[in-house]
Amino acid sequence: MTPKRLFTALARAEVVTWSLVAVGVAASVATRRHHLLVAFGIVHVIVLVGYLLTTAAVAINHRWLDRVTSRALLAGVIPYATPWFLRWVRRRRELDGDWRLRRNGSIPHSRKEQLLAWTLRRPAQAAAFGVAAAVAVVSAVAWSLPEVPWATP
């Protein structure tokens, strides 16, 4: 999958999950039950983290300027901002090209390029590491949070 297709897919998914969170908030207010909000919130956070990681990978791969990368990251946390950023970055042709750090590609020079090159050259290992790290972080956060009265049976 090209950087352009991956980034576009996650930017669009980000819009969908913002809508799901809005539906979850409305349902929570209307019914005083928070199950949809929690479920949709979890989905949104997963997609948001994917979008932010993809933004970092594309920024490193395409050697984006800091201002372009900052706008991309900001678009991920502002509701419904990713389509506007996507249009802007496509117009500027900032997503054109393939992954330059794959096997037989460019030689990575910085630490972040070395990490991206490893990820692109060993996607299964990188995905396993990412899932393990995500589970560890989510478990640590969930364990450290206080008990929420509406979440207990």
Order of alpha helices (4+ residues) and beta strands (2+ residues): alpha-alpha-alpha-alpha-alpha-alpha
